[in-house]
Amino acid sequence: MSELLGVAVLGAGHMGADHIRRIDRVVNGARVAAVADPDSGRAEDAVAGIDGVSVHTEVAAALDAPGVRAVLIASPGPAHEEALLAAFARGLPVLCEKPMVPDSAGALRVVEAEARLGRRLAQIGFMRRYDTEYMRLKALLDSGRLGRPLMLHCTHRNVSSPAGFTSAMVVNSSVSHEIDAARWLLGQELTAVTVLRPRPSSHAPEGLLDPQLLLFETAEGALVDVEVFVNTGFGYQVRCEAVCESGSARIGDEHAMRVTTADGVGQEVTQDYLVRFADAYDREVQAWVDATRAGRVTGPGVWDGYAASAVAEAGVRALEDGGRVTVELAARPDLYA
């Protein structure tokens, strides 16, 4: 197929604007055909200098715009369910940013809607699966060289949280990446979660429980702990260590320039997730475009999006109520077996 894939991008905020830039300047085989955002001025700014793009304030108008053959959803999470269902109704392939849908009930409706179609249309944006280090760790664990995985130790730190960020969002927005990464790396569902709440950092906004420590249990008895700290004030850090029967492997330590002088050794600290995972985002979107142009759907799907939402929902309950909370998952449709 020589024709460029026309993509409608829903959402022109921080993430959406970055994807618009990516499709226009980095990815091969696609073009931005339409953009939808409630703020038309923001959408116009995001596509400035890009020819042939129609700008809309309504999702339906963007999906029905001339030349649109696929959809990239980068709007806020609560808007994802409606956008996904609208894309399914039109038979449009989708790449949807995480969280697929913030609540498990809505996420399950998306799973059921796609299952009724009898074919996959959506890929969910868990981009860590496309990060070189995560891919190497996955290959190492799958090889069996280190024996059975027993534990994962994960760290997720941000410079600061955006305005309006809540304690629940620390779990269902920030930790959702660790939830999917753990499921993928271990090949197991997460079955229970406990959340511990140390005293809040003085950097955290009033009322925000930050940092948090989450402990997940898996179906086969492995443990996954996640330290999440979204107001460190110093940088963006993501690390993961797999502890196995015959060895361990750790990723995430080296992602900035290291400088050695007579005064000592110093290293920059990455400040933003779009910098740390820039290559992963590029690889993810390119893989989606290539698969879509070939009539295929690859990568994490809506079942993965639903499972992440269900686990995060259990995590929020554990945060609010204390104690250990069991994850409740619906029966997996045959399409995702």
C-alpha positions as CSV (number, residue, x, y, z in Angstrom):
1,M,0.0,0.0,0.0
2,S,1.6,3.3,-1.1
3,E,-1.1,5.7,0.1
4,L,-0.4,7.3,3.4
5,L,-2.6,6.3,6.3
6,G,-4.9,9.2,7.2
7,V,-5.1,9.5,11.0
8,A,-7.6,11.4,13.1
9,V,-6.0,12.5,16.3
10,L,-8.4,13.1,19.2
11,G,-7.0,15.5,21.8
12,A,-4.4,18.2,21.1
13,G,-3.0,18.6,24.6
14,H,0.5,17.6,25.8
15,M,0.2,14.0,24.6
16,G,-1.9,14.7,21.5
17,A,0.4,17.4,20.3
18,D,3.4,15.2,20.6
19,H,1.7,12.5,18.6
20,I,0.7,15.0,15.9
21,R,4.4,16.0,15.7
22,R,5.4,12.3,15.6
23,I,3.0,11.4,12.8
24,D,4.0,14.4,10.7
25,R,7.8,14.3,11.2
26,V,8.9,10.9,12.5
27,V,6.6,8.1,11.4
28,N,6.6,6.7,7.9
29,G,3.5,5.8,6.1
30,A,1.0,8.0,7.8
31,R,-0.3,11.6,7.9
32,V,-2.5,13.7,10.2
33,A,-5.8,14.0,8.4
34,A,-7.9,15.5,11.2
35,V,-7.7,16.7,14.7
36,A,-10.5,17.1,17.3
37,D,-10.2,19.0,20.6
38,P,-12.8,21.0,22.5
39,D,-10.3,23.9,22.3
40,S,-10.2,24.7,18.6
41,G,-7.4,27.2,19.2
42,R,-5.2,24.6,20.8
43,A,-5.9,22.2,17.9
44,E,-5.0,24.9,15.4
45,D,-1.7,25.5,17.2
46,A,-0.9,21.8,17.2
47,V,-1.3,21.4,13.4
48,A,0.3,24.8,12.5
49,G,2.4,24.2,9.4
50,I,0.9,20.9,8.5
51,D,-1.0,20.8,5.2
52,G,-4.3,19.1,4.6
53,V,-5.6,18.8,8.2
54,S,-9.1,19.5,9.2
55,V,-9.8,20.8,12.7
56,H,-12.9,20.0,14.7
57,T,-14.3,20.4,18.2
58,E,-16.4,17.2,18.0
59,V,-15.1,13.6,17.8
60,A,-17.7,12.4,15.3
61,A,-16.8,15.2,12.9
62,A,-13.1,14.2,13.0
63,L,-13.9,10.5,12.5
64,D,-16.1,11.3,9.5
65,A,-13.6,13.8,8.0
66,P,-12.3,13.1,4.4
67,G,-9.3,10.9,4.3
68,V,-9.5,9.5,7.8
69,R,-8.8,5.7,7.9
70,A,-7.5,5.3,11.5
71,V,-7.8,7.0,14.9
72,L,-5.3,7.9,17.6
73,I,-7.0,8.7,20.9
74,A,-5.0,11.1,23.1
75,S,-7.8,12.9,24.9
76,P,-8.3,12.7,28.7
77,G,-9.2,9.2,29.9
78,P,-12.9,9.8,30.7
79,A,-13.5,10.6,27.0
80,H,-11.9,7.3,25.7
81,E,-14.9,5.0,26.0
82,E,-17.1,7.1,23.8
83,A,-14.3,7.7,21.3
84,L,-13.5,4.0,21.1
85,L,-17.1,2.9,20.6
86,A,-17.5,5.6,17.9
87,A,-14.4,4.3,16.1
88,F,-15.7,0.7,16.4
89,A,-19.0,1.7,14.9
90,R,-17.1,3.0,11.8
91,G,-14.8,0.1,11.6
92,L,-11.8,2.3,12.1
93,P,-8.5,0.9,13.6
94,V,-7.5,2.7,16.8
95,L,-4.4,3.4,18.9
96,C,-5.7,4.6,22.3
97,E,-3.5,6.1,24.9
98,K,-3.7,4.7,28.4
99,P,-5.7,4.5,30.5
100,M,-8.0,2.8,27.9
101,V,-10.9,3.7,30.2
102,P,-10.3,4.8,33.8
103,D,-13.1,2.6,35.3
104,S,-13.3,-1.2,34.9
105,A,-17.0,-1.2,34.0
106,G,-16.5,1.2,31.1
107,A,-13.4,-0.7,30.0
108,L,-15.3,-4.0,30.0
109,R,-18.0,-2.4,27.8
110,V,-15.2,-1.6,25.3
111,V,-14.0,-5.2,25.5
112,E,-17.5,-6.5,24.9
113,A,-18.1,-4.1,22.0
114,E,-14.9,-5.2,20.2
115,A,-15.7,-8.9,20.9
116,R,-19.1,-8.5,19.3
117,L,-17.3,-7.3,16.1
118,G,-15.4,-10.6,16.1
119,R,-12.1,-9.0,15.3
120,R,-9.6,-6.7,16.9
121,L,-9.5,-3.0,16.0
122,A,-7.7,-1.4,18.9
123,Q,-4.2,-1.2,20.2
124,I,-3.7,0.3,23.6
125,G,-0.8,2.7,24.3
126,F,1.3,0.8,26.8
127,M,4.4,2.1,25.2
128,R,6.9,0.5,27.7
129,R,6.4,-2.7,25.7
130,Y,8.2,-0.9,22.9
131,D,11.1,0.4,25.0
132,T,14.4,-1.2,24.2
133,E,15.3,-2.0,27.8
134,Y,11.9,-3.4,28.6
135,M,12.0,-5.5,25.4
136,R,15.4,-6.9,26.4
137,L,14.2,-7.7,29.9
138,K,11.1,-9.4,28.5
139,A,13.3,-11.5,26.1
140,L,15.6,-12.4,29.0
141,L,12.8,-13.5,31.3
142,D,11.1,-15.5,28.5
143,S,14.4,-17.3,27.7
144,G,14.4,-18.9,31.1
145,R,18.1,-18.1,31.7
146,L,17.4,-16.6,35.1
147,G,14.9,-19.3,36.1
148,R,11.4,-18.4,37.3
149,P,10.7,-14.8,38.2
150,L,10.0,-14.4,41.9
151,M,9.7,-10.6,42.3
152,L,9.6,-7.3,40.4
153,H,10.9,-4.2,42.1
154,C,9.5,-1.1,40.3
155,T,10.1,2.6,40.7
156,H,8.1,5.4,39.1
157,R,9.0,9.0,39.9
158,N,7.9,12.4,38.4
159,V,9.2,15.9,38.9
160,S,5.7,17.1,39.8
161,S,2.0,16.2,39.4
162,P,-0.3,18.3,37.3
163,A,-3.0,20.5,38.8
164,G,-6.0,18.6,40.0
165,F,-4.0,15.3,40.4
166,T,-5.6,13.2,43.1
167,S,-4.4,10.3,45.3
168,A,-6.5,7.9,43.3
169,M,-4.9,9.1,40.0
170,V,-1.5,8.2,41.4
171,V,-2.7,4.6,41.1
172,N,-5.0,4.6,38.1
173,S,-2.9,7.0,36.0
174,S,0.7,6.7,37.0
175,V,0.9,3.1,38.2
176,S,-1.2,1.8,35.2
177,H,2.1,1.5,33.2
178,E,3.7,-0.6,35.9
179,I,0.5,-2.8,36.1
180,D,0.7,-3.5,32.4
181,A,4.4,-3.9,32.4
182,A,4.2,-6.5,35.2
183,R,1.5,-8.5,33.5
184,W,3.5,-8.5,30.2
185,L,6.9,-9.2,31.7
186,L,5.6,-12.1,33.9
187,G,2.9,-13.4,31.6
188,Q,0.5,-13.5,34.6
189,E,-2.5,-11.7,35.8
190,L,-2.3,-9.6,39.0
191,T,-4.7,-11.0,41.5
192,A,-4.5,-8.8,44.6
193,V,-3.1,-5.5,45.8
194,T,-2.1,-3.8,49.0
195,V,-1.2,-0.1,49.3
196,L,1.0,1.4,52.0
197,R,1.0,5.2,52.6
198,P,4.1,6.7,54.1
199,R,3.9,10.2,55.4
200,P,3.3,12.6,52.4
201,S,6.2,14.5,51.0
202,S,6.4,18.3,51.7
203,H,6.6,18.7,48.0
204,A,3.1,17.1,47.5
205,P,0.1,19.4,47.1
206,E,-2.2,19.6,50.2
207,G,-4.2,16.4,50.5
208,L,-2.3,14.3,48.0
209,L,-1.0,11.0,49.3
210,D,2.4,11.0,47.7
211,P,4.5,8.8,47.7
212,Q,2.8,5.5,47.8
213,L,4.0,1.9,47.9
214,L,1.9,-0.8,46.2
215,L,2.4,-4.5,46.5
216,F,0.7,-6.7,43.9
217,E,0.3,-10.5,43.9
218,T,0.2,-12.6,40.8
219,A,-1.8,-15.7,39.8
220,E,1.4,-17.9,40.1
221,G,2.7,-16.4,43.4
222,A,5.1,-13.8,42.3
223,L,5.2,-10.4,44.0
224,V,5.5,-6.9,42.4
225,D,6.2,-3.9,44.5
226,V,5.9,-0.4,43.0
227,E,7.2,2.8,44.6
228,V,5.4,5.7,43.0
229,F,6.4,9.3,43.9
230,V,5.0,11.9,41.6
231,N,6.4,15.1,43.2
232,T,10.1,14.4,43.7
233,G,11.0,17.9,42.6
234,F,14.2,16.5,40.8
235,G,13.3,14.4,37.8
236,Y,11.6,11.6,36.0
237,Q,12.8,8.1,36.8
238,V,11.5,4.7,35.9
239,R,13.3,1.5,37.0
240,C,12.4,-2.2,37.1
241,E,14.4,-5.1,38.6
242,A,13.4,-8.7,38.1
243,V,14.5,-11.1,40.8
244,C,14.5,-14.7,39.6
245,E,15.6,-18.1,41.0
246,S,19.0,-17.9,39.3
247,G,19.8,-14.2,38.9
248,S,18.4,-10.8,38.6
249,A,18.2,-8.1,35.9
250,R,17.6,-4.3,36.3
251,I,16.7,-1.7,33.8
252,G,16.3,2.1,33.9
253,D,19.5,3.4,35.3
254,E,21.2,5.1,32.4
255,H,19.1,7.6,30.4
256,A,21.0,10.9,30.5
257,M,24.5,12.2,29.8
258,R,27.2,11.3,32.4
259,V,29.9,13.8,32.8
260,T,33.3,13.1,34.4
261,T,35.7,16.0,35.4
262,A,38.4,16.7,38.0
263,D,35.6,17.8,40.3
264,G,33.9,14.4,40.1
265,V,31.2,12.5,38.2
266,G,27.8,13.8,37.5
267,Q,24.7,12.8,35.5
268,E,21.7,14.7,34.3
269,V,18.3,13.6,35.4
270,T,15.6,13.2,32.7
271,Q,12.8,15.6,33.4
272,D,9.9,14.3,31.3
273,Y,8.4,11.0,30.2
274,L,8.2,12.2,26.6
275,V,12.0,12.5,26.7
276,R,12.7,9.2,28.6
277,F,10.4,7.2,26.3
278,A,10.6,9.1,23.1
279,D,12.0,6.2,21.2
280,A,9.4,3.8,22.6
281,Y,6.6,6.2,21.5
282,D,8.1,6.4,18.0
283,R,8.5,2.6,17.8
284,E,4.9,2.1,19.1
285,V,3.2,4.4,16.7
286,Q,5.3,3.1,13.7
287,A,4.4,-0.5,14.6
288,W,0.7,0.6,14.7
289,V,0.9,2.3,11.4
290,D,2.7,-0.6,9.7
291,A,0.2,-3.1,11.1
292,T,-2.8,-1.0,10.2
293,R,-1.6,-0.5,6.6
294,A,-1.2,-4.3,6.4
295,G,-4.7,-4.9,7.7
296,R,-3.5,-6.3,11.1
297,V,-3.7,-5.4,14.7
298,T,-0.8,-6.1,17.0
299,G,0.5,-5.0,20.4
300,P,-1.5,-4.7,23.7
301,G,-5.2,-4.9,23.1
302,V,-8.4,-3.9,24.9
303,W,-8.2,-6.9,27.2
304,D,-4.9,-5.6,28.5
305,G,-6.5,-2.1,28.9
306,Y,-9.4,-3.6,30.8
307,A,-7.1,-5.7,33.1
308,A,-5.0,-2.6,33.9
309,S,-8.2,-0.7,34.8
310,A,-9.5,-3.5,37.0
311,V,-6.2,-3.8,38.8
312,A,-5.9,-0.1,39.3
313,E,-9.5,0.1,40.5
314,A,-8.6,-2.6,43.2
315,G,-5.6,-0.5,44.0
316,V,-7.7,2.6,44.6
317,R,-9.9,0.6,46.9
318,A,-6.9,-0.6,48.8
319,L,-5.6,3.0,49.0
320,E,-8.9,4.3,50.4
321,D,-9.9,1.4,52.6
322,G,-6.6,-0.1,53.7
323,G,-5.8,-3.8,53.6
324,R,-5.5,-6.3,50.8
325,V,-8.0,-6.1,47.9
326,T,-8.6,-8.9,45.5
327,V,-8.7,-8.0,41.8
328,E,-12.0,-9.0,40.1
329,L,-11.7,-9.8,36.4
330,A,-14.6,-10.8,34.1
331,A,-14.3,-13.9,31.9
332,R,-11.9,-13.4,29.0
333,P,-13.7,-13.5,25.6
334,D,-12.4,-16.1,23.1
335,L,-11.1,-13.3,20.9
336,Y,-8.4,-12.6,23.5
337,A,-7.6,-16.1,24.5
